[in-house]
Amino acid sequence: MAEILEESLHKGQTDNLSHADLLHLLASYEIAAREQRRVKTRLAQANFPVTKTLDAFDFSFPKAINKSQILGLFDLHFIEKKENAILMGPPGTGKTHIALALGYQACQHGIKTLFTTAMNLINQLCWGRWEEYLNESGYRLKRIIVNPGQRLSLQKHEHRNEYWVIVQGHGKLTLAELERPVSPGDTAFIPMGEWHRVKNPWTEILVIIETQIGECSEDDIIRREDDYGRV
């Protein structure tokens, strides 16, 4: 509110606003600013690879697309009804564009959204999953959950360092070809270019808080060994 206070006071004097009207003006500015911050947070957490909107979609190709049916999805009533929207068709027909635009629309209307691929979803259901809490320029914060009896791929990153904190469960961390046990409270620094993996040989989940510093992208993963065929 501080950044628009002077402007609002000037407007109050110019338009001869009452104290009540001036307070209403300030409150409306603050409500709008908070909503913009919430939208920005939802968009960051959605993990969109790019921003796509319906306005940028070319309905002239493919010609067989049902425009009215696609437009009907953007009222988001199918989400309120807890229904699914399935986009089917050959490559290059705009399915991903429409999906990203739907996600963008959902974020604008206060709905938490997460973009992923079918392969990533299958992989996460196998070994566990990760949840993103922050994704800013130069740093990223995630929670990694490794299912019992599973392990991450032996991997390295070329553009980021990672800092791990074990917060739940027990596991075995491989770093620089050395394996050591890890328990709640243990930490690890994983430098750029260093091969590493963690496995959970026990019967409860293993939970890690991961902070990334550098160029933080899911594309920056080089795998040497993997139990799920992703090498």
N, C-alpha and C positions, 0 to 999 in steps of 0.2 A: 504493500500500500504506500510505502514511503516514496517510491519512485513516481507515483502519479498524484501525490498530495498537492504539490505546487501547482500543477496543471489544473487540478480540480478546484483549488481555491481561486485561481484566476478565472475559471469558468463561472464559479459562484458569484464573484464580483461582477463579471461582465453581464451575466444573465439575471443578476439580482435574485439569486436563489435564497430561500429561507434556510435556516439551520437544518430543519428536518429534510428538505430536499437535497442539501449538500451531503448529509449523512447517508441518504439513500443512494446518491451518486457514488460516493466512496465505497459503500457496501457492494454495489453492483459491479464496480471495477474489481474489487477483491474476489468476489465470487467467480467472475470470468477468468481472472488470473489463476485461481486455484484449479479450476476445471482444465485450463490449458496445461498446467503442470501435471495433473492426473492423466490427461491424454498422452502427454509426452512420456510419462512413466510406463503406461500400458503399451505404447508403441515400442519402447525399448525392450520390455519384457517379452513381447511377442516374437522376437527373433526373426523378423522379416529379412530376407536377403536383400531385397530392394523394396522401394515403395511403389505400389501400383494403385491406381484409382480407376473407377468405372468410367470417368470422363475420357481417359486415355485409351479405352478399349475400342478397337476397330470392329464394329458390327457388320461391316461390308464383307468381311472374310472371317470364317467360312460363311457362305450364304445360307447354309442349312440351319444355322444356329437360331434357336427360338428366342428372339430378343425380349419379348414380353415376359417369358418365363424367367430369363436371367434377371431382368429388372425387378421382377417380383421377389427375388431372393433378398434384395437390398433393403426391404422393409424390416428384415431380420425377424419376422414373425416365426419362422421355422425354429429359431433358437428359443424363443419364448415357449413354443410348444414342445421343446426337447426332441425335435425331429432332425434328421440328417439331410444334408444336401450333397449329392454325389455327382461329380462332373466326369463324364465319360466321353472319350473320343480319341482319335489318332494324335500323334505328336504334332505340335505346331499349330494347334487350333485355339489356343488361348486359355486352356484350363487353369494353368498356374496363375496367369494374370487375373482371372476372375476370382480364384481362391484368395490371392493376396489382397485384391480390392475388397472382398467380403471381410477379410480380417481387419483391414484398415477401417472399414465402415463400423465394424463391431467395436473397435477401440475408441472411435469417436463417440460412440453411444454408451460408453461406460461398461463394456463387456470385456473381461480379461480374455486374451487370445494367445495362442501359441502356434507358430508355424513350424512344421517339421516335415520330413519326407517319410514315405512308407518304409524305406530301408532303415532310417534312423530309428523309427518306432519299433521295428522288429528287433534291431540290435539292442535297444534299451530294455525291451521286455525280456531279452535273454540274460544279459549280464547285470542289469539294474537300470538305473536312470540318473539323469542329472537335472537340476533345477537352477535357473538363472535368477539372481537377485539384483545384480547391477551389470550394466554394459555401457560404459562410457568410453570416450576416446582415450586410449592408452591403458585402460584397466577394466577388469571384469571380475565378478564374484559369482561363484557357483557352489552348489551343494551336490556332491556325488554320492550316490548310494549304490553299493556293490552287494548283489544278492549272495546268500550263502552258497559256497561251492563254486563261485564264479571268479573271473579275473579280467582285468582290462588288457588290451593289446600291449605288446612291447612296442613303445612308440617314442618319438621325439618331436620337438617343435623347433622351427627355424627362426621364428620371429617373436618369441615371448619367453619369459621366465615364469615359473609357477612356484607358489608357496602353499604348502598343504598343512592343514591342522586336522588331526584325527579327533573326532568328537564322540564317536560311538562305535563299539565293536572292536574287534581285533583283526589284524591282517598281517601280510608279509609284503614288504616293499622292496622292489629291486631297483637299484639306482647305481649307475656306473659299474654294472656287472656284479654288484654285491647285494645280497639279500639280507634283510634284517626284519625282526618282528616290530610291529607298531601297535600301540594301544592308545586309548583316550588321553589327550594331552601331548602326545608326541607331535613333532613338527618335521617338515622336510622342505628343503630348498631344491628345486629342480631347475637347473640352469638350461638356458637355450642350447639345443643340440645334444643334450644328454639322454641316452636311452633309459627308459624307466617303465615300470608297471607295478600294479598292486593287485594282490589276490586275496580272497576271503575264503580260507579253508574251513571256517567254523560254521555254526548253525544259526547265528544271528547276523543281521545286516551290518555292514561296515559303512560308516558315514564319514565323509571327508569334506571340509570346507576348503575350497580351492580359490586362491587369488591369482589372477593372471596379470602380468605387467608387460606391455609391449603392443604388438599388433595382434589383437585377440579375435581369432576367427576359427570356426570349426574346420575350415579348410586346411589350417596349419597343423595337420597331423600326418606324420610319416610313420607307417607301421612296418615292423620287421617280422613280427609274429602275431597271429590273431586266431582265436578259437572260432570266429564266426565268418571266416572267408573274406575279410576286408583288406587283405594285403594286396 
